Amino acid sequence: MAAEQPEFIRRQYEFAAHIRDPENSPAPADVEDRRMAIYRELFYNNLEGFIANTFPVLRSLLDDTAWHTMVRDYFSGHRAQTPYFLEIPREFLAWLERERTPREDDLPFLQELAHYEWVELALSVSEETLDADDVDRDGDLLEGVPVLSPLAWHFSYTFPVHEIAPGNQPAAPADQPTYLVIYRDRSNEVGFLEVNPVTKRLLELFGAGTGQTGRQILEQIAAEMNHPDPAVVIEGGTGTLVQLHERDIISGTRR
């Protein structure tokens, strides 16, 4: 803090620094510790509780010491880029991925599991909608241009993050990636669907907004696979399109 700063600003920084990191930043000398304790506990418990509720599986895998050490490190060291309370989990995830120094005893899937759990919250509070004016909910998925829902996000994980639990903690990545679609449907329920590499590629092409019809995209996939009978890919892909549409992962076709 610059020496020329007004006294009240220096005091505010001193006050905030102690709340963030009470072990390493002394409290203002003229404030009774009983009063400071109220602020220390209120701020930290509020933050910790919200993070724990957003990342329940991660919380269940860590003992109290490891969990509170991690949250305190975040609270004391991270400078948030937004004042919105619902953005705290995204800030925590960003800290995990870009700022936090990994520890030798970290869970090997720590970042991927945190990302997977964050997506559920992000989708539940998203203001996107399935009912865009330029989307025909009942359009022909094969001959029309399928539209990927803005509330359907697809990811590749090296760990099967949707299966991780206290009794199932993989020590190393799986032999093959796990492809997941996490989505919010018209009932505002958030769900997930594990898909194969072909369906993952299908979603990538829909999301690219190339303007291709469902049939054209399936033909492209058949060509990429060097499949000897493209008609088989189209037939199987048509069933996949219907299943994705039933889950609101595909919201319809472009009008």
PyMOL commands that set and color helices and strands:
alter all, ss='L'
color gray80, all
select helices_A, chain A and resi 7-20+33-54+56-61+64-77+85-99+110-125+161-163+197-207+214-225+230-246
alter helices_A, ss='H'
color red, helices_A
select strands_A, chain A and resi 135-136+146-148+152-157+178-184+190-195+250-254
alter strands_A, ss='S'
color yellow, strands_A
deselect
rebuild
show_as cartoon
